[in-house]
Amino acid sequence: MTPSINRQFPQLIHNRVLAILRGESHPNFYPFPLNIQLAQLAQAPASKRITSFVLLLAMLWLPFALPLYYFGHHTVWASPLALLLLYVEFLLLVAWWGKRVYQSSGLFRQYGLVWTRSNGQEYLMGLGLGLGSLLGLFLIQAALGWLVWRSPPSWRVIAEGLLLGGAIGFAEELLFRGWLWDELRRDYSFKISLWVNSLIFATLHFIKPLAEILRTAWQFPGLVMLAMIMIRAKGATHHRLGLSMGLHAGLVWGYYLVSVGQWVRYTGQVPPWVTGVDHNPLMGASGLGCLALLLWLITQRDRGQTLID
């Protein structure tokens, strides 16, 4: 491929995808599910709908992301800016997806993203539960002599952790328990959707070299349980996302305080597989036990809510 074609190729892809979004037909462009008529896509299998959505998103994003990474690879802002652009395009594509594929302008509401007092209260409850669960685990470990507390984190670290947790909780829950969950539930039973969603979530967070996968294998079941907790949290609150977003944010916040804020020091009385490989609670037996308890508690509430509904 010549240099001129290399330069033109991303823009060509971008223009063709924009044409598809406008409803124009390009039957000879790429023999994958994007060629399906939009009116028929809603009735297509979930695998084809999900693949089409992801490919559209990637082809809209790459023409902007590749130059960012190429020219800004030596800077600290290139990767965050590219990820922010990806998520903004995801939000815009979801709005278009609802109108053009499902003939619905309320897809975000269907996902559980509603701006109500109840959802806000559930978010705060989840934030407290997530933070409290993780800090409770560390309190137990401290009582057993597995770690000692150090000076509390600074206000700056506390604020950074809260903002980071809120951003990750919003982004990942809307993606996995919003869009992906909705697409799966249109075709599959609750149980199948639960496992598929959880395994996809865990796998995408586990993309790393084989040596690291083997070394941090404890993390995978933790990620699966974490996804199941978030799904059950959504079901326990009339399918709103507030509780799951808050839970996710609280867990990230707590981990940020302990790791970045260097709030604890491990004594080494027990091996890392007990407290967590690399000091990550998700990669240890005690952390898995905490997640299992949290999953059980929220599952009981979810089942109770299902009976009420």
Legacy VTK file of the C-alpha trace (Angstrom):
# vtk DataFile Version 3.0
C-alpha trace
ASCII
DATASET POLYDATA
POINTS 309 float
0.000 0.000 0.000
1.508 3.336 -1.047
1.977 6.221 1.420
-0.780 8.270 -0.250
-3.244 5.399 0.094
-2.138 4.882 3.690
-3.022 8.485 4.443
-6.349 8.324 2.639
-7.499 4.953 3.958
-8.668 6.060 7.460
-10.610 8.961 5.951
-12.132 6.625 3.345
-13.349 4.295 6.089
-14.695 7.218 8.095
-16.608 8.628 5.119
-18.103 5.248 4.259
-19.249 4.672 7.843
-20.836 8.119 7.944
-22.662 7.191 4.742
-23.950 4.017 6.422
-25.138 6.066 9.412
-27.043 8.318 7.015
-28.702 5.218 5.571
-26.878 5.202 2.247
-26.127 1.780 0.754
-22.627 0.621 -0.111
-23.070 -3.067 -0.952
-19.476 -3.539 -2.063
-17.954 -2.056 1.067
-16.738 -4.691 3.531
-18.468 -8.090 3.533
-19.514 -8.061 7.177
-22.782 -7.324 9.038
-22.724 -3.585 8.314
-24.180 -4.378 4.901
-27.417 -5.606 6.453
-30.357 -3.240 6.052
-30.947 -1.186 9.175
-34.626 -2.102 9.199
-33.622 -5.773 9.436
-30.854 -5.347 11.978
-33.237 -5.254 14.939
-34.350 -8.795 14.064
-30.802 -10.069 13.477
-29.146 -12.363 16.061
-27.520 -10.663 19.028
-24.047 -11.672 17.840
-24.575 -9.859 14.526
-26.040 -6.761 16.185
-23.200 -6.558 18.690
-20.561 -7.123 16.000
-22.097 -4.475 13.755
-22.213 -1.933 16.577
-18.599 -2.575 17.618
-17.333 -2.363 14.037
-19.191 0.876 13.426
-17.769 2.337 16.622
-14.226 1.215 15.782
-14.389 2.611 12.252
-15.669 5.946 13.497
-12.995 6.126 16.180
-9.834 4.858 14.477
-9.449 7.705 11.927
-9.154 10.096 14.884
-7.403 7.798 17.358
-4.569 6.633 15.111
-3.220 10.161 14.473
-3.559 10.910 18.196
-1.492 7.880 19.150
0.985 8.423 16.295
1.711 12.109 16.906
1.135 12.117 20.667
2.694 8.796 21.690
5.356 10.639 23.694
2.789 12.669 25.652
0.598 11.760 28.637
-2.609 13.178 27.153
-2.876 11.120 23.949
-4.293 7.944 25.481
-6.828 9.643 27.820
-7.985 11.913 24.996
-8.414 8.958 22.628
-10.420 7.036 25.238
-12.591 10.080 25.946
-13.251 10.456 22.225
-14.137 6.749 22.022
-16.702 7.055 24.778
-18.264 10.225 23.383
-18.651 8.449 20.047
-20.137 5.451 21.898
-22.793 7.699 23.467
-23.624 9.310 20.135
-23.757 5.945 18.392
-26.127 4.561 21.046
-28.514 7.457 20.425
-28.343 6.841 16.669
-28.679 3.054 17.208
-31.902 3.532 19.119
-33.490 5.789 16.519
-32.358 3.998 13.356
-32.316 0.350 14.438
-34.978 0.113 17.142
-37.007 3.228 16.239
-36.706 4.380 19.850
-35.503 7.675 21.253
-35.396 6.363 24.827
-32.680 3.746 24.647
-30.659 5.265 27.498
-33.741 5.117 29.733
-34.241 1.510 28.718
-30.650 0.833 29.716
-31.452 2.184 33.183
-29.821 5.611 32.870
-32.512 7.837 34.344
-32.104 11.175 36.089
-34.428 10.614 39.039
-34.180 11.075 42.782
-34.449 7.320 43.338
-31.583 6.609 40.979
-29.458 9.271 42.661
-30.162 7.828 46.097
-29.310 4.365 44.856
-26.044 5.693 43.419
-25.048 7.144 46.793
-26.078 3.938 48.539
-23.953 1.919 46.112
-21.022 4.299 46.542
-21.132 3.825 50.305
-21.614 0.063 50.012
-18.722 -0.348 47.586
-16.333 1.802 49.616
-17.499 0.316 52.906
-17.159 -3.278 51.685
-13.565 -2.778 50.613
-12.556 -0.845 53.719
-14.316 -3.476 55.837
-12.184 -6.157 54.198
-9.027 -4.209 55.056
-10.212 -3.710 58.642
-10.607 -7.469 59.030
-7.169 -8.073 57.554
-5.690 -5.488 59.917
-7.378 -7.174 62.894
-5.830 -10.485 61.819
-2.408 -8.855 61.617
-2.100 -9.176 57.855
-1.613 -5.443 57.350
-1.064 -2.243 59.307
-2.602 1.144 58.663
-0.438 4.080 57.658
-1.207 7.787 57.434
-4.572 8.498 55.734
-4.462 9.679 52.118
-4.412 13.386 51.360
-7.579 15.226 50.354
-6.208 15.411 46.835
-5.932 11.615 46.602
-9.423 11.251 48.086
-10.869 13.634 45.489
-8.934 12.001 42.639
-10.162 8.563 43.662
-13.762 9.728 43.872
-13.631 11.336 40.418
-11.848 8.370 38.852
-14.225 5.898 40.455
-17.235 7.892 39.316
-15.958 8.065 35.736
-15.106 4.353 35.549
-18.365 3.349 37.222
-20.454 5.413 34.819
-18.563 4.384 31.695
-18.288 0.656 32.343
-21.779 0.156 33.749
-23.453 1.990 30.875
-21.381 -0.070 28.445
-21.647 -3.528 30.009
-24.842 -3.426 32.088
-26.519 -0.935 29.775
-25.852 -1.472 26.085
-24.392 -5.013 26.134
-26.926 -6.308 28.671
-29.823 -4.916 26.640
-28.583 -6.542 23.437
-28.129 -9.908 25.148
-31.513 -9.867 26.892
-33.326 -9.253 23.606
-32.311 -12.788 22.539
-31.326 -14.821 25.583
-32.630 -15.858 28.980
-31.514 -14.097 32.149
-29.122 -16.905 33.129
-27.391 -17.059 29.736
-27.163 -13.265 29.546
-25.740 -13.167 33.074
-22.914 -15.552 32.242
-22.155 -14.152 28.792
-22.076 -10.571 30.058
-19.878 -11.504 33.031
-17.429 -13.542 30.967
-17.104 -10.809 28.322
-16.511 -8.217 31.045
-13.849 -10.366 32.731
-12.143 -11.321 29.465
-11.863 -7.742 28.210
-10.269 -6.770 31.528
-7.886 -9.723 31.289
-6.154 -8.977 27.987
-2.477 -9.252 28.868
0.564 -11.449 28.112
0.183 -15.148 28.907
2.731 -14.980 31.716
0.703 -12.225 33.394
-2.555 -14.137 32.872
-1.084 -17.138 34.712
0.424 -14.994 37.467
-2.804 -13.060 38.094
-5.265 -15.899 37.456
-7.048 -15.160 40.740
-8.354 -11.947 39.201
-10.533 -13.633 36.579
-13.123 -15.210 38.920
-13.141 -11.934 40.841
-14.007 -9.998 37.692
-16.751 -12.515 36.838
-18.274 -12.108 40.306
-17.933 -8.340 40.082
-19.949 -8.297 36.856
-22.599 -10.549 38.395
-22.852 -8.227 41.389
-23.503 -5.275 39.094
-26.150 -7.167 37.114
-27.924 -8.229 40.296
-27.696 -4.666 41.622
-29.445 -3.411 38.509
-32.171 -6.020 38.853
-32.663 -5.151 42.520
-33.513 -1.528 41.677
-36.159 -1.855 38.946
-33.387 -2.126 36.298
-31.924 1.282 37.065
-28.147 1.738 36.827
-27.662 3.971 39.852
-26.840 1.235 42.380
-24.460 -0.646 40.075
-22.696 2.560 39.019
-22.314 3.589 42.655
-21.049 0.162 43.702
-18.493 0.102 40.920
-17.384 3.650 41.729
-17.098 2.876 45.448
-14.928 -0.194 44.885
-12.594 1.706 42.552
-12.478 4.616 44.997
-11.554 2.370 47.913
-8.840 0.602 45.962
-7.429 3.961 44.815
-7.233 5.212 48.416
-5.390 2.109 49.561
-3.038 1.685 46.587
-2.274 5.201 45.358
-2.737 6.735 48.802
-0.489 4.024 50.301
-2.881 3.708 53.213
-1.805 0.201 54.273
1.355 -1.867 54.522
1.184 -5.655 54.323
3.053 -7.530 57.045
3.778 -10.639 55.005
2.299 -12.982 57.620
0.242 -14.700 54.908
1.100 -15.343 51.235
-0.068 -12.888 48.538
-2.719 -15.316 47.237
-4.578 -14.745 50.513
-4.522 -10.930 50.616
-4.172 -10.325 46.884
-1.430 -10.596 44.272
0.120 -7.148 43.688
-1.969 -6.005 46.673
-5.108 -6.164 44.530
-8.036 -7.520 46.611
-9.604 -9.047 43.493
-6.548 -11.301 43.156
-6.714 -12.902 46.586
-8.819 -15.447 48.453
-10.030 -12.921 51.036
-11.156 -10.503 48.334
-12.989 -13.262 46.486
-14.724 -14.170 49.727
-15.803 -10.543 50.173
-17.164 -10.421 46.620
-18.964 -13.741 47.091
-20.686 -12.400 50.223
-21.633 -9.175 48.464
-22.985 -11.159 45.491
-25.090 -13.330 47.794
-26.543 -10.338 49.636
-27.449 -8.432 46.480
-28.820 -11.580 44.831
-31.256 -11.999 47.743
-32.451 -8.424 47.244
-32.692 -8.928 43.484
-34.807 -12.052 43.904
-37.012 -10.295 46.427
-37.499 -7.377 44.053
-38.322 -9.808 41.223
-41.085 -11.336 43.337
-42.488 -7.860 44.075
-42.347 -6.867 40.410
LINES 1 310
309 0 1 2 3 4 5 6 7 8 9 10 11 12 13 14 15 16 17 18 19 20 21 22 23 24 25 26 27 28 29 30 31 32 33 34 35 36 37 38 39 40 41 42 43 44 45 46 47 48 49 50 51 52 53 54 55 56 57 58 59 60 61 62 63 64 65 66 67 68 69 70 71 72 73 74 75 76 77 78 79 80 81 82 83 84 85 86 87 88 89 90 91 92 93 94 95 96 97 98 99 100 101 102 103 104 105 106 107 108 109 110 111 112 113 114 115 116 117 118 119 120 121 122 123 124 125 126 127 128 129 130 131 132 133 134 135 136 137 138 139 140 141 142 143 144 145 146 147 148 149 150 151 152 153 154 155 156 157 158 159 160 161 162 163 164 165 166 167 168 169 170 171 172 173 174 175 176 177 178 179 180 181 182 183 184 185 186 187 188 189 190 191 192 193 194 195 196 197 198 199 200 201 202 203 204 205 206 207 208 209 210 211 212 213 214 215 216 217 218 219 220 221 222 223 224 225 226 227 228 229 230 231 232 233 234 235 236 237 238 239 240 241 242 243 244 245 246 247 248 249 250 251 252 253 254 255 256 257 258 259 260 261 262 263 264 265 266 267 268 269 270 271 272 273 274 275 276 277 278 279 280 281 282 283 284 285 286 287 288 289 290 291 292 293 294 295 296 297 298 299 300 301 302 303 304 305 306 307 308
